[in-house]
């Protein structure tokens, strides 16, 4: 028997190899057919293909059953090893052991999700998956979608109003807003009226450093306006600026509650209806069944209760 050509290898499939090993083990076609859930005709066709591929009879019919040829006996060990290697590879692909896992997890997230979710997630990874390292990419929306598409990010955290159909998502929570400021800037906290709100200076958080946002558009609809004196791309510098200047900042409620007190700030409900938004975890559909992605999503969900 010579080495198999590419064309001959292409004619092999796993069923043929399982039939081959079954005949070596049982020596009876009927027993192999029952074990594999095939008909005896299918076993006969498989044996015919095996004989053509290997150029050998492989099994001779005898009164007591199928007797393997010398070639079949020589093939037994390497074919069994190949099947076991494939079985092992498929098993690895279907399981994920965080305790022994190695590598880098890449998450696309902007400032709010970084502050709200990443610290608890990093602490979890240190406890449960010490071989994994976490890298956070400061990307949101279209840029995050691009990172998922290109494989530069495993998942993304945040919100998308119009996700492409190849993006999968799971809602984590709905987020609202609070106004944060020094006690002297919010003397009636947790309440601030619209006149006081519009009369104050404001810090606006925008990844692009804009000086207008959703609050300003809603104020326009009411025939009102506010004065934004500073645009910043991140929440913690904005809180520090508010603490230093006496301005107000309107920001996601989780960030205000978690970090505002550390800057000596109090919070109040906004005096206008600011649209709530969903915070979700996003991933590419090619990772729907990936055990590592499933595990990571579960860790993020559990971080909400830490």
Secondary structure, DSSP 8 states (H G I E B T S, - for coil): -----HHHHHH--HHHHHHHHHHHHH--HHHHHHHHT--HHHHHHHHHHHHHHHTS--EEEETTEEEE-HHHHHHHHHHHHHHHHHHHHHHHHH---TTT--EEEEEEE-HHHIIIIIHHHHHHHHHH-TTEEEEEE---THHHHHHHHHTS-SEEEE--SS--TTEEEEEEEEE-EEEEEETTTSTTTT---HHHHHHSEEEEE-TT--S--HHHHHHHHTT---EEEEEESSHHHHHHHHHHH--EEEEEHHHHHHHTGGGTEEEE--SS----EEEEEEEEGGGTT-HHHHHHHHHHHHHTT-
